[in-house]
Amino acid sequence: MSEYSGTQKTEESVEPIDLIHLLVGMWKSFCRYFWLVLLLAALGAGGFAFRLYQTYTPQYMAYATFTVTSGSQDAYSTSNYYSTATASQLENTFPYLLTSGRLAEIVADDLGVSSLNGTISASVMTNTNLFTIEVYSSDPQAAYDIVQSLIDNYPAVAEQVVGATTLDLLDESGVPTEPTNTLNYTNTAIKGGLYGLAAGLVILFLITISRKTIQQESDFKKQLNNECLASIPQISVKRRAKKNTQAMVSIYNPHISQGFLGAIRVLRTRVERDAREQDRKVLLVTSAAPGEGKSTLAANIAMSLAMDGRKVLLVDCDLRNPTVHEMLQLQPGKGVYELLTGEARLDEVFQYDKVHRLYVLPGGKPCSNASEILDSQQMRELLNSVKPLMDYVILDTAPVGMITDTAVLAPLADGAVFVVKQDYAKSGDISEAIEQLSESRIHMIGCVLNGVSAAPGGYGYGYGYGYGSYRHYGGYGERSAHTEKSN
């Protein structure tokens, strides 16, 4: 029994590789680092070509072709048979004579040099008495001189092995004028480029398998020990609607895909079921890093609840980078910051958005001391005053992993929804952010996998609006200006 259990435990500890997600990850890595692959391919092509240029030595070939006649044949012998056999013997003895050094010494002495500047070989055409000597050298004159010396000296040296032979010269090259190994930069560059491309793909593979991010719903349980409430597809809209960037992330936008609308309904249903069962009204929406779409989902959860007949207040608590008023296309003005600092009254900042059927408290003026302002008695009094008036209060908060703004708000909320963008933040950073949030003992409703791509190369059917890339952002991180507006 124990042996079986141990075997079973070992088998469960080995996770199979998901080929589809590996390919998706490879594609995303390529899209992110395609410049690196192209750079390595270019460096490989250029490096191989330069190496060819640096190491190139022209090789010239001189040759002589003979017919071989055996010196022992008589008038009644089969001339062709003996000549062919003798040629074959010469071919077999040629390497021996070269390696022994005897022939090379004789030729070198004949030419008056200490060593031969060339490579010598010999061959016989099959079933014939045609014998060819070839000499390769970087010096065309040296190649020709070695051939001429071999013509004069080879028969006498070979006679000791195969007997008397007669070599009748049929053809010779003369002094070669063109090298046999012409420079071919194109093929060399292509070869180098392929090596560079292969190196780039290997690097992308290593990046992909070493990148610990959330790729699919099952990763929440395996890596974060949390449940996934829903998977939200990457937002895509038709190109003709791309000018109205503020409305694109709203479930009221007619150009949003049905997949996105359906996913928001699923998310709303699960969030509301948890909240209703435990009588939770104040719900906090956050993420580990900027650019994960938490503001977009907070607004859409609030819209969906309001569309279902609930009385909902959306509060922009991301005071360092307030964007709710832009997202809902409300007029800029005073908000939570001014309310908590005593610069405005509640009735001056409290708004009703007729288009989205929402009550809204915008963020107001961006500030850098958000933690201090949110961790105040005024914030507690604000929530206590609006909570009895609403079915739900949705708090759009700052990312947990960057600053403490959300941590100080968590004790005032009844539950939290944690947004994770697919293949974005590292699993370790997400886990630390969730642990930081859980220290306040807030109830974790669940996580949301956001920005899920439909295929390795696909983000819907139109002009994609994702949840941002990093750049300088409001004092606690970096993401693009486009993200600031669409989150």
C-alpha positions in Angstrom: 0.0 0.0 0.0 2.8 2.4 0.9 4.7 1.6 -2.3 1.6 2.5 -4.4 1.0 5.7 -2.5 4.7 6.8 -3.0 4.5 6.0 -6.7 1.2 7.9 -7.0 2.7 11.0 -5.2 5.7 11.0 -7.5 3.5 10.8 -10.6 1.3 13.7 -9.4 4.4 15.9 -8.7 5.4 15.8 -12.4 3.4 18.3 -14.3 2.9 17.6 -18.0 3.8 20.3 -20.5 0.8 21.9 -22.1 1.9 22.2 -25.7 -0.8 24.6 -26.7 0.0 27.1 -23.9 3.7 26.6 -24.6 3.1 27.6 -28.2 1.0 30.5 -27.1 3.7 31.6 -24.8 6.4 31.2 -27.5 4.3 33.4 -29.8 3.8 36.1 -27.1 7.5 36.0 -26.3 8.3 36.4 -30.1 5.9 39.3 -30.3 7.6 40.9 -27.3 11.2 40.1 -28.3 11.0 39.7 -32.1 13.7 42.4 -32.3 16.1 40.1 -30.4 15.5 37.2 -32.8 16.0 39.5 -35.8 19.1 41.0 -34.2 20.6 37.5 -33.6 19.8 36.5 -37.2 21.4 39.6 -38.5 24.5 39.2 -36.3 24.8 35.5 -37.3 24.6 36.4 -41.0 27.1 39.3 -40.7 29.4 37.3 -38.4 29.6 34.3 -40.8 30.1 36.5 -43.8 32.9 38.5 -42.0 34.5 35.2 -40.8 34.5 34.0 -44.4 36.2 37.2 -45.5 38.8 37.0 -42.8 39.7 33.3 -43.2 39.3 33.0 -47.0 42.3 31.5 -48.8 41.9 30.8 -52.5 42.7 27.3 -53.6 43.9 26.6 -57.2 43.8 23.2 -58.8 46.2 21.9 -61.4 45.7 18.4 -62.9 47.0 15.9 -65.5 45.2 12.9 -67.0 47.1 9.9 -68.4 46.4 6.6 -70.0 48.3 3.8 -68.2 50.0 1.0 -70.1 51.6 -2.0 -68.4 55.3 -2.4 -69.3 55.0 -6.3 -69.1 52.3 -6.9 -71.7 53.1 -8.6 -75.0 51.5 -8.8 -78.4 49.2 -11.6 -77.3 48.0 -10.1 -74.0 44.8 -8.3 -73.4 46.0 -4.8 -73.5 42.9 -3.1 -72.0 42.7 -5.6 -69.1 46.3 -5.2 -68.0 46.3 -1.4 -68.4 43.1 -1.1 -66.3 44.5 -3.3 -63.6 47.8 -1.3 -63.6 45.9 2.0 -63.3 44.0 0.6 -60.3 47.2 -0.5 -58.7 48.7 3.0 -59.2 45.6 4.5 -57.5 46.0 2.1 -54.5 49.8 2.7 -54.2 49.5 6.5 -54.5 48.4 7.2 -50.9 51.1 4.8 -49.6 53.8 6.6 -51.6 52.5 10.0 -50.3 52.3 9.0 -46.7 55.7 7.3 -46.8 57.1 10.7 -47.8 59.3 9.3 -50.5 57.4 10.8 -53.4 57.0 14.1 -51.6 60.7 14.3 -50.9 61.6 13.6 -54.5 59.2 16.3 -55.9 60.3 18.8 -53.3 63.9 18.1 -54.2 63.1 18.4 -57.8 61.4 21.8 -57.3 64.1 23.0 -54.9 61.9 23.6 -51.9 61.9 22.3 -48.4 58.3 21.3 -48.4 55.4 21.1 -50.9 52.9 24.0 -50.9 50.0 21.9 -52.0 47.8 18.8 -51.5 48.1 15.9 -53.9 45.5 13.3 -54.8 45.0 10.7 -57.5 42.0 8.8 -59.0 41.1 6.3 -61.7 37.9 6.4 -63.7 36.1 3.2 -63.1 36.7 0.3 -65.5 39.2 2.4 -67.5 42.9 3.0 -67.6 42.5 6.7 -67.2 44.6 8.0 -64.3 44.3 11.6 -63.0 46.6 13.5 -60.6 45.3 16.6 -58.9 47.2 19.2 -56.9 45.5 21.9 -54.8 47.5 24.9 -53.6 47.0 28.6 -52.6 49.7 29.4 -55.3 48.5 28.6 -58.8 52.1 28.4 -60.2 53.1 26.0 -57.3 50.1 23.7 -58.1 51.2 23.5 -61.8 54.9 23.0 -61.0 54.0 20.1 -58.6 51.9 18.4 -61.3 54.8 18.7 -63.8 57.2 17.2 -61.3 54.9 14.3 -60.6 54.6 13.6 -64.3 58.4 13.3 -64.4 59.0 11.4 -61.1 55.9 9.4 -60.3 56.4 6.5 -62.7 59.9 5.8 -61.5 58.8 5.7 -57.8 55.7 3.6 -58.6 57.8 1.1 -60.6 59.2 -0.3 -57.4 55.6 -1.4 -56.4 53.7 -2.2 -59.6 56.5 -2.7 -62.1 57.2 -0.9 -65.3 54.4 1.4 -66.5 54.0 3.9 -69.3 52.0 7.1 -68.7 50.7 8.8 -71.8 49.6 12.3 -71.1 46.1 13.1 -72.5 45.3 16.4 -70.8 46.6 18.9 -68.4 45.2 22.1 -66.8 48.2 24.4 -67.3 48.6 27.2 -64.7 45.2 27.6 -63.1 43.7 31.2 -63.3 40.6 30.9 -61.2 40.3 29.5 -57.6 38.1 26.5 -57.1 36.7 27.8 -53.8 35.1 31.1 -55.0 33.6 33.3 -52.3 29.9 32.8 -51.7 28.7 35.4 -49.3 25.0 34.7 -49.9 25.0 31.1 -48.8 27.3 31.8 -45.9 25.1 34.7 -44.7 22.0 32.5 -45.0 23.7 29.8 -43.0 24.8 32.3 -40.3 21.3 33.8 -40.3 19.7 30.4 -39.7 22.1 29.8 -36.8 21.2 33.2 -35.3 17.5 32.5 -35.8 17.9 29.1 -34.0 19.7 30.8 -31.1 16.9 33.4 -30.9 14.2 30.7 -30.8 16.1 28.8 -28.1 16.3 32.0 -26.0 12.6 32.6 -26.5 11.9 29.0 -25.4 14.0 29.5 -22.3 12.2 32.8 -21.5 8.8 31.1 -22.0 9.4 28.2 -19.7 11.1 30.3 -17.1 8.4 33.0 -17.1 6.1 32.1 -14.1 2.9 33.9 -15.0 -0.8 33.1 -14.9 -1.7 31.6 -18.3 -5.0 29.8 -17.6 -7.7 29.3 -14.9 -6.1 26.2 -13.5 -2.9 28.2 -12.7 -4.8 30.0 -10.0 -5.3 26.9 -8.0 -1.8 25.4 -8.7 0.2 28.6 -8.2 -1.9 30.9 -6.1 -4.2 28.5 -4.2 -7.2 30.7 -5.2 -10.3 30.2 -7.3 -10.9 31.9 -10.7 -14.3 33.6 -10.9 -14.2 34.2 -14.7 -11.9 34.6 -17.7 -12.4 37.9 -19.5 -11.3 37.9 -23.2 -9.1 40.5 -24.6 -11.2 43.5 -25.6 -11.7 43.9 -29.3 -13.8 46.4 -31.2 -14.3 47.2 -34.9 -11.9 49.6 -36.5 -14.6 52.1 -37.3 -15.3 52.5 -33.6 -11.7 53.0 -32.5 -12.0 56.8 -32.3 -14.3 56.7 -29.3 -11.7 55.1 -27.0 -13.5 55.9 -23.8 -16.7 53.9 -24.6 -14.8 50.9 -25.9 -14.4 49.3 -22.5 -18.0 49.6 -21.5 -20.6 46.8 -21.7 -22.9 49.5 -23.2 -20.6 49.8 -26.2 -22.4 48.0 -29.1 -19.0 47.2 -30.7 -17.8 45.1 -27.8 -17.7 41.3 -28.6 -20.3 39.0 -27.2 -17.6 37.0 -25.5 -16.7 39.9 -23.3 -20.3 40.6 -22.5 -20.9 37.0 -21.5 -17.8 36.9 -19.4 -18.8 40.0 -17.5 -22.3 38.5 -16.8 -20.7 35.3 -15.4 -18.4 37.4 -13.2 -21.3 39.6 -12.0 -23.3 36.5 -11.1 -20.6 34.9 -9.1 -19.6 38.1 -7.3 -23.2 38.9 -6.4 -23.9 35.3 -5.3 -21.0 35.4 -2.8 -21.9 38.9 -1.7 -25.6 38.1 -1.2 -24.9 34.9 0.8 -22.7 36.7 3.2 -24.4 40.1 3.1 -21.4 41.9 1.7 -22.0 45.3 0.3 -18.6 47.0 0.0 -16.5 45.2 -2.6 -12.9 46.1 -3.4 -11.4 45.6 -6.9 -7.6 45.6 -7.2 -4.6 43.9 -8.9 -0.9 43.3 -8.3 0.4 45.7 -10.8 -0.8 48.6 -13.0 -2.0 47.8 -16.4 -4.0 44.6 -15.5 -7.4 46.1 -16.2 -8.8 46.3 -12.7 -10.4 49.8 -13.3 -12.1 48.5 -16.4 -13.5 45.4 -14.6 -14.5 47.4 -11.5 -16.6 49.8 -13.7 -18.1 46.9 -15.8 -19.0 44.9 -12.6 -20.8 48.0 -11.3 -22.5 48.6 -14.7 -23.7 45.0 -14.9 -25.1 45.1 -11.3 -26.9 48.4 -12.0 -28.2 47.0 -15.3 -29.7 44.1 -13.3 -31.6 46.6 -11.2 -29.2 47.0 -8.3 -28.5 50.4 -6.7 -24.7 50.7 -7.2 -22.1 53.3 -6.2 -18.7 53.2 -7.9 -16.0 55.0 -5.9 -12.7 55.9 -7.5 -10.2 55.2 -4.7 -7.2 55.1 -7.0 -6.3 58.7 -5.9 -2.9 58.7 -7.5 -4.3 58.0 -10.9 -8.1 58.6 -10.9 -9.6 57.5 -14.2 -13.3 56.6 -13.5 -14.6 60.0 -14.6 -12.8 59.6 -18.0 -13.9 56.1 -18.5 -17.6 57.0 -17.9 -17.2 60.3 -19.8 -18.1 62.4 -16.8 -17.1 66.0 -16.4 -13.8 66.5 -14.5 -14.2 68.1 -11.1 -14.0 67.6 -7.4 -14.1 64.1 -6.0 -13.0 61.8 -3.2 -9.8 63.7 -2.7 -11.5 67.0 -2.1 -14.2 65.3 0.0 -11.8 63.6 2.4 -9.6 66.7 2.7 -12.6 69.0 3.5 -12.5 71.0 0.3 -15.9 69.8 -0.9 -19.2 68.3 0.5 -20.7 65.0 -0.4 -23.5 66.5 -2.3 -21.0 68.5 -4.4 -19.1 65.4 -5.6 -21.8 62.7 -5.6 -23.0 62.1 -9.2 -25.5 60.0 -11.0 -24.5 58.6 -14.4 -27.8 58.3 -16.3 -26.2 56.5 -19.2 -24.8 53.7 -17.1 -27.4 53.9 -14.3 -24.6 54.3 -11.7 -24.0 56.5 -8.8 -20.4 57.7 -8.9 -17.8 59.3 -6.6 -14.9 60.3 -8.9 -11.4 60.5 -7.6 -10.9 64.2 -8.0 -7.4 65.7 -8.1 -4.5 63.2 -8.3 -2.4 63.2 -5.2 0.8 61.5 -3.9 -0.3 61.0 -0.3 -3.2 58.8 -1.0 -2.4 56.2 1.7 -2.6 58.9 4.4 -5.9 60.3 3.0 -7.6 56.9 2.6 -6.5 55.8 6.1 -8.6 58.4 7.8 -11.7 58.8 9.8 -13.3 60.8 7.0 -13.0 57.7 4.7 -14.7 55.5 7.3 -17.5 58.0 7.8 -18.0 58.3 4.0 -18.5 54.5 3.6 -20.7 54.3 6.6 -22.9 57.1 5.2 -23.3 55.7 1.7 -23.5 52.0 2.6 -27.1 52.0 3.9 -28.2 53.9 0.7 -26.8 51.4 -1.8 -27.1 47.7 -2.6 -23.5 47.6 -3.5 -20.5 49.9 -3.2 -17.6 49.1 -5.6 -14.2 50.5 -4.7 -11.8 50.9 -7.6 -8.4 50.8 -5.8 -4.7 51.1 -6.6 -2.6 48.0 -7.3 -1.7 46.2 -4.1 1.9 45.3 -5.1 3.1 48.8 -5.6 1.9 50.8 -2.6 -0.1 50.6 0.6 -3.2 52.5 -0.6 -5.3 49.4 -1.0 -4.0 47.7 2.2 -5.4 50.6 4.3 -8.8 50.4 2.6 -9.1 46.6 2.8 -10.4 46.6 6.5 -13.2 48.9 5.4 -14.4 46.5 2.6 -16.5 43.3 2.9 -14.8 41.4 0.1 -12.2 41.7 -2.6 -12.0 40.8 -6.3 -8.4 40.3 -7.5 -7.7 41.0 -11.2 -4.8 39.2 -12.9 -3.9 39.8 -16.5 -3.0 36.8 -18.5 0.8 36.3 -18.9 1.6 39.7 -17.3 2.7 39.9 -13.7 4.9 37.2 -12.2 3.2 34.6 -10.1 5.5 35.5 -7.1 4.5 39.1 -7.2 0.8 38.2 -7.4 1.1 35.8 -4.5 2.8 38.5 -2.4 0.1 41.0 -3.3 -2.7 38.6 -2.3 -0.9 37.8 1.0 -0.5 41.5 1.7 -4.2 42.0 1.1 -5.1 39.0 3.2 -3.3 40.4 6.2 -6.3 42.7 6.7 -8.5 39.6 7.0 -10.6 40.8 4.1 -12.7 38.0 2.5 -11.3 37.1 -0.9 -14.2 36.5 -3.3 -11.9 35.3 -6.0 -9.6 36.1 -8.9 -10.3 37.1 -12.4 -8.2 36.2 -15.4 -8.2 39.2 -17.6 -7.1 39.9 -21.2 -7.3 36.3 -22.3 -6.2 35.9 -26.0 -8.3 33.6 -28.1 -5.4 32.1 -30.0 -1.6 32.3 -30.3 -1.9 35.2 -32.7 -5.4 36.4 -32.2 -7.0 39.1 -30.1 -10.5 39.0 -31.4 -11.8 40.2 -34.7 -11.0 43.9 -34.8 -8.8 46.6 -33.4 -7.6 45.3 -30.0 -7.7 47.5 -26.9 -5.7 45.7 -24.2 -4.9 46.8 -20.7 -1.7 48.6 -21.2 2.0 48.4 -21.3 4.4 49.9 -18.8 5.4 53.6 -18.8 5.5 56.3 -16.1 2.3 56.1 -14.2 0.9 58.2 -11.4 3.6 57.8 -8.8 3.4 54.0 -8.2 4.3 52.3 -11.5 4.4 52.6 -15.2 1.9 52.1 -18.0 0.8 53.8 -21.1 -1.4 56.8 -21.4 -3.8 54.7 -23.4 -4.0 52.4 -20.4 -4.7 55.2 -18.1 -7.8 56.0 -20.1 -9.0 52.5 -20.7 -8.6 51.2 -17.2 
